[in-house]
Amino acid sequence: MSKSLSVTFRMSAELSATFNDAVSAAGGDKTAWLIDAIGQKLNRPDNNPDKRLMALVERIEAAAASLICRQAGCSWIA
């Protein structure tokens, strides 16, 4: 396991309030939320295998729905 470091930074009061609201809505903690957001911004995969699997399932479902709809002639699919 890699060593954990403490990182400190400043943000506007408005951004801080928005951040706190997002963390509360997600039901997690600030550290986990930030690590996930930074990982997404850096295009790094999630370390949680369950989350990676769920993301893959969601992508497969979206692709299948798009294919089915395209074959059926749906007009709302881009």
The 8 nearest C-alpha neighbors of each residue, nearest first, counted from 0:
[[1, 2, 3, 46, 4, 47, 45, 34],
 [2, 0, 3, 4, 46, 5, 34, 6],
 [1, 3, 4, 0, 5, 6, 34, 30],
 [2, 4, 1, 5, 0, 6, 30, 34],
 [5, 3, 6, 2, 1, 7, 30, 34],
 [4, 6, 7, 3, 2, 30, 8, 34],
 [7, 5, 4, 8, 3, 30, 9, 33],
 [8, 6, 5, 9, 4, 10, 30, 33],
 [7, 9, 6, 10, 5, 11, 15, 33],
 [10, 8, 11, 7, 15, 12, 14, 6],
 [11, 9, 15, 14, 12, 8, 13, 16],
 [10, 12, 14, 13, 15, 9, 16, 17],
 [11, 13, 15, 14, 16, 10, 17, 9],
 [14, 12, 16, 11, 15, 17, 10, 18],
 [15, 13, 17, 11, 16, 12, 18, 10],
 [14, 16, 18, 12, 13, 17, 11, 19],
 [15, 17, 19, 13, 18, 14, 12, 20],
 [18, 16, 14, 20, 15, 19, 21, 13],
 [17, 19, 15, 21, 16, 20, 14, 22],
 [20, 18, 16, 22, 21, 17, 15, 23],
 [19, 21, 17, 23, 18, 22, 24, 16],
 [22, 20, 24, 18, 23, 19, 25, 17],
 [21, 23, 25, 19, 24, 20, 27, 29],
 [24, 22, 26, 20, 25, 21, 19, 27],
 [23, 25, 21, 26, 22, 20, 27, 19],
 [26, 24, 22, 23, 27, 21, 32, 28],
 [25, 27, 23, 24, 22, 28, 21, 32],
 [28, 26, 25, 22, 23, 29, 32, 31],
 [27, 29, 31, 30, 32, 22, 26, 23],
 [30, 28, 32, 31, 22, 33, 27, 19],
 [29, 31, 33, 32, 28, 34, 35, 27],
 [30, 32, 34, 33, 28, 29, 35, 27],
 [31, 33, 29, 35, 30, 34, 36, 28],
 [34, 32, 36, 30, 35, 31, 37, 29],
 [33, 35, 31, 37, 36, 32, 38, 30],
 [34, 36, 38, 32, 33, 37, 31, 39],
 [37, 35, 33, 39, 38, 34, 32, 40],
 [36, 38, 40, 34, 39, 35, 33, 41],
 [37, 39, 43, 35, 41, 36, 40, 34],
 [40, 38, 42, 36, 41, 37, 43, 35],
 [39, 41, 37, 42, 38, 36, 43, 35],
 [40, 42, 38, 39, 43, 37, 36, 44],
 [43, 41, 39, 40, 38, 44, 37, 45],
 [42, 44, 38, 41, 39, 45, 40, 37],
 [45, 43, 46, 42, 38, 39, 51, 47],
 [44, 46, 47, 51, 43, 50, 38, 35],
 [47, 45, 48, 44, 51, 50, 43, 49],
 [46, 48, 50, 45, 49, 51, 44, 52],
 [49, 47, 51, 50, 52, 46, 45, 53],
 [50, 48, 52, 51, 47, 53, 54, 46],
 [51, 49, 53, 47, 52, 48, 54, 45],
 [52, 50, 48, 54, 49, 53, 45, 55],
 [51, 53, 55, 49, 50, 54, 48, 56],
 [52, 54, 56, 50, 55, 51, 49, 57],
 [55, 53, 57, 51, 52, 56, 50, 58],
 [56, 54, 52, 58, 53, 57, 59, 51],
 [55, 57, 53, 59, 58, 54, 60, 52],
 [56, 58, 60, 54, 55, 59, 61, 53],
 [59, 57, 55, 61, 56, 60, 62, 54],
 [60, 58, 56, 62, 57, 61, 63, 55],
 [59, 61, 57, 63, 62, 58, 56, 64],
 [62, 60, 64, 58, 59, 63, 65, 57],
 [61, 63, 59, 65, 60, 64, 58, 66],
 [64, 62, 66, 60, 65, 61, 59, 67],
 [65, 63, 61, 67, 66, 62, 68, 60],
 [64, 66, 62, 68, 63, 67, 69, 61],
 [67, 65, 69, 63, 68, 64, 70, 62],
 [68, 66, 64, 70, 69, 65, 63, 71],
 [67, 69, 71, 65, 73, 70, 66, 64],
 [70, 68, 72, 66, 71, 67, 73, 65],
 [71, 69, 67, 68, 72, 66, 73, 65],
 [72, 70, 68, 69, 73, 67, 66, 74],
 [73, 71, 69, 70, 68, 74, 67, 76],
 [72, 74, 68, 75, 69, 71, 76, 70],
 [73, 75, 76, 72, 77, 69, 68, 71],
 [74, 76, 73, 77, 68, 72, 69, 65],
 [77, 75, 74, 73, 65, 69, 68, 72],
 [76, 75, 74, 65, 69, 73, 68, 66]]
